[in-house]
Amino acid sequence: WNGKRRGGGTFTGHTIARAIVAAGYQFSAIWMVEDISARRAAEHEVANLTTFLQATIDHIPDPIFYKGPDLRFLGCNRANEEAFGIKRADIVGKTVLEVEFLPQAERLRFHEEQDHQLIEGNTVRREVAVPFADGKIHQMLYSAGAFRGADGEPSGLVGVLVDISALKESEAALAV
């Protein structure tokens, strides 16, 4: 709720009440009003930054995903949704073992590799063949790296896939 300060300014407040026993009164309470204006302003800034960062990665044409320290998807970009024929909501909260758009053997390989990455804090880069929603197997450069939080603890993983199918086809044609 919004309140007015004695000096005339306004603030966002939070009220806490506790019932107490007081001699001679049927009902007694202690009320406390806490000014949470700074917290609300910080929450607003975090929401704006989150929206900005999602818009930024949505404009990158390569599939991107990001995971938390439990290796569950926290999100992805629009290119990832389109490549795999999914919506963010389909994968958020799941591990790679639980998604249906990758073959079981690849899911297991990615999960084990990412678990090791998170512990070691390293980055993996390699070529992979990945089935896309268009029904084709795409040759991709896969890069995923672990990141640490401000406290230095493992906080998650960010990955990107770059489609190199056209490059591989050109290399094959030149080799003939």
C-alpha positions in Angstrom: 0.0 0.0 0.0 1.1 3.6 -0.4 1.4 6.0 2.5 2.3 9.6 3.2 5.3 10.7 5.1 5.1 13.4 7.7 7.2 15.6 5.5 4.7 15.2 2.6 6.4 12.5 0.5 4.9 9.1 -0.3 6.2 5.6 0.4 5.3 2.0 -0.3 4.5 0.3 3.0 4.0 -3.1 4.4 2.0 -3.6 7.7 2.6 -6.2 10.3 0.3 -6.8 13.2 0.6 -9.0 16.3 -2.1 -9.7 18.8 -0.9 -9.4 22.4 -2.4 -9.9 25.8 -2.8 -6.7 27.7 -4.5 -6.4 31.1 -7.8 -4.6 31.0 -8.3 -4.9 27.2 -10.4 -7.5 25.3 -8.2 -7.1 22.2 -4.7 -5.6 21.9 -2.3 -5.5 19.0 1.0 -4.0 18.1 1.1 -2.6 14.6 4.3 -1.9 12.7 4.6 -0.2 9.3 7.7 -1.0 7.3 8.8 1.2 4.4 9.5 -1.1 1.5 10.0 1.5 -1.2 13.6 0.7 -1.8 12.8 -3.0 -2.1 10.0 -2.4 -4.6 12.3 -0.1 -6.6 15.0 -2.9 -6.7 12.3 -5.5 -7.7 11.2 -3.2 -10.5 14.8 -2.8 -11.7 15.4 -6.6 -11.6 12.2 -7.2 -13.6 13.3 -4.6 -16.2 16.8 -6.2 -16.5 15.3 -9.6 -16.8 13.0 -8.4 -19.6 15.9 -6.7 -21.4 18.1 -9.8 -21.2 15.4 -12.1 -22.5 14.8 -9.7 -25.4 18.5 -9.6 -26.1 18.9 -13.3 -26.3 15.7 -13.6 -28.3 17.3 -11.5 -31.0 20.2 -13.9 -31.4 19.5 -16.2 -34.3 21.2 -19.3 -32.8 19.6 -21.6 -30.2 20.5 -20.6 -26.7 19.6 -22.3 -23.4 20.4 -21.7 -19.8 20.2 -23.9 -16.7 20.4 -23.5 -12.9 22.7 -25.3 -10.5 20.4 -28.4 -10.5 20.8 -28.5 -14.3 17.1 -27.8 -14.8 16.3 -25.5 -17.7 15.6 -21.9 -16.6 14.9 -20.7 -20.1 15.9 -20.4 -23.7 15.7 -18.1 -26.6 13.2 -17.9 -29.5 15.6 -19.6 -31.9 15.8 -22.6 -29.5 12.0 -22.8 -29.4 11.8 -22.7 -33.2 14.7 -25.2 -33.8 13.2 -27.9 -31.5 9.5 -27.1 -32.0 8.9 -26.3 -28.3 7.9 -23.4 -26.0 10.0 -22.3 -23.1 7.3 -23.5 -20.7 7.7 -27.0 -22.2 11.3 -27.2 -20.8 11.6 -24.8 -17.8 12.0 -26.9 -14.7 13.1 -30.0 -16.5 16.5 -31.6 -17.0 17.7 -32.6 -20.4 16.8 -36.2 -19.4 13.2 -35.2 -19.4 12.9 -33.5 -22.8 11.5 -35.4 -25.7 13.1 -33.6 -28.6 16.5 -35.2 -28.3 17.3 -39.0 -28.6 17.7 -40.7 -25.3 21.4 -41.5 -25.8 22.1 -37.8 -26.5 20.1 -36.7 -23.5 22.2 -39.0 -21.2 25.5 -37.8 -22.8 24.5 -34.1 -22.4 23.4 -34.6 -18.8 26.6 -36.4 -17.7 28.8 -33.9 -19.5 26.9 -30.9 -18.1 27.0 -32.3 -14.6 30.8 -32.6 -14.9 31.1 -29.1 -16.4 29.2 -27.6 -13.5 31.5 -29.2 -10.9 34.7 -28.3 -12.8 33.5 -24.9 -14.0 34.6 -25.5 -17.6 33.3 -25.0 -21.1 32.8 -27.8 -23.7 32.9 -27.1 -27.5 32.3 -29.8 -30.0 30.4 -30.7 -33.2 27.1 -32.6 -32.7 24.4 -33.9 -35.0 21.0 -32.7 -33.6 17.5 -33.5 -34.9 15.4 -30.3 -35.4 11.7 -29.8 -35.6 12.0 -29.7 -39.4 12.8 -33.4 -39.4 16.4 -33.0 -40.5 19.6 -33.7 -38.7 21.5 -30.5 -38.3 25.3 -30.4 -37.9 25.9 -28.0 -35.1 28.8 -26.4 -33.2 27.8 -26.9 -29.5 29.3 -24.7 -26.8 28.2 -24.8 -23.2 29.9 -23.3 -20.2 29.4 -23.3 -16.5 29.2 -20.1 -14.6 29.6 -19.2 -10.9 27.5 -16.8 -8.9 28.7 -13.8 -6.9 29.4 -16.2 -4.0 31.8 -18.2 -6.2 29.5 -21.3 -6.1 28.4 -23.1 -9.3 25.2 -21.4 -10.4 24.4 -22.9 -13.8 25.2 -23.4 -17.4 24.7 -21.5 -20.6 24.8 -23.2 -24.0 24.5 -22.2 -27.6 24.2 -24.2 -30.9 25.4 -22.8 -34.2 24.2 -24.5 -37.3 27.1 -25.5 -39.6 25.1 -27.8 -41.9 25.6 -25.6 -45.0 29.3 -25.3 -44.3 29.6 -29.1 -43.9 27.7 -29.6 -47.2 30.0 -27.2 -48.9 33.1 -29.0 -47.5 31.7 -32.3 -48.7 31.0 -30.9 -52.2 34.6 -29.5 -52.5 36.1 -32.8 -51.4 34.6 -34.7 -54.3 
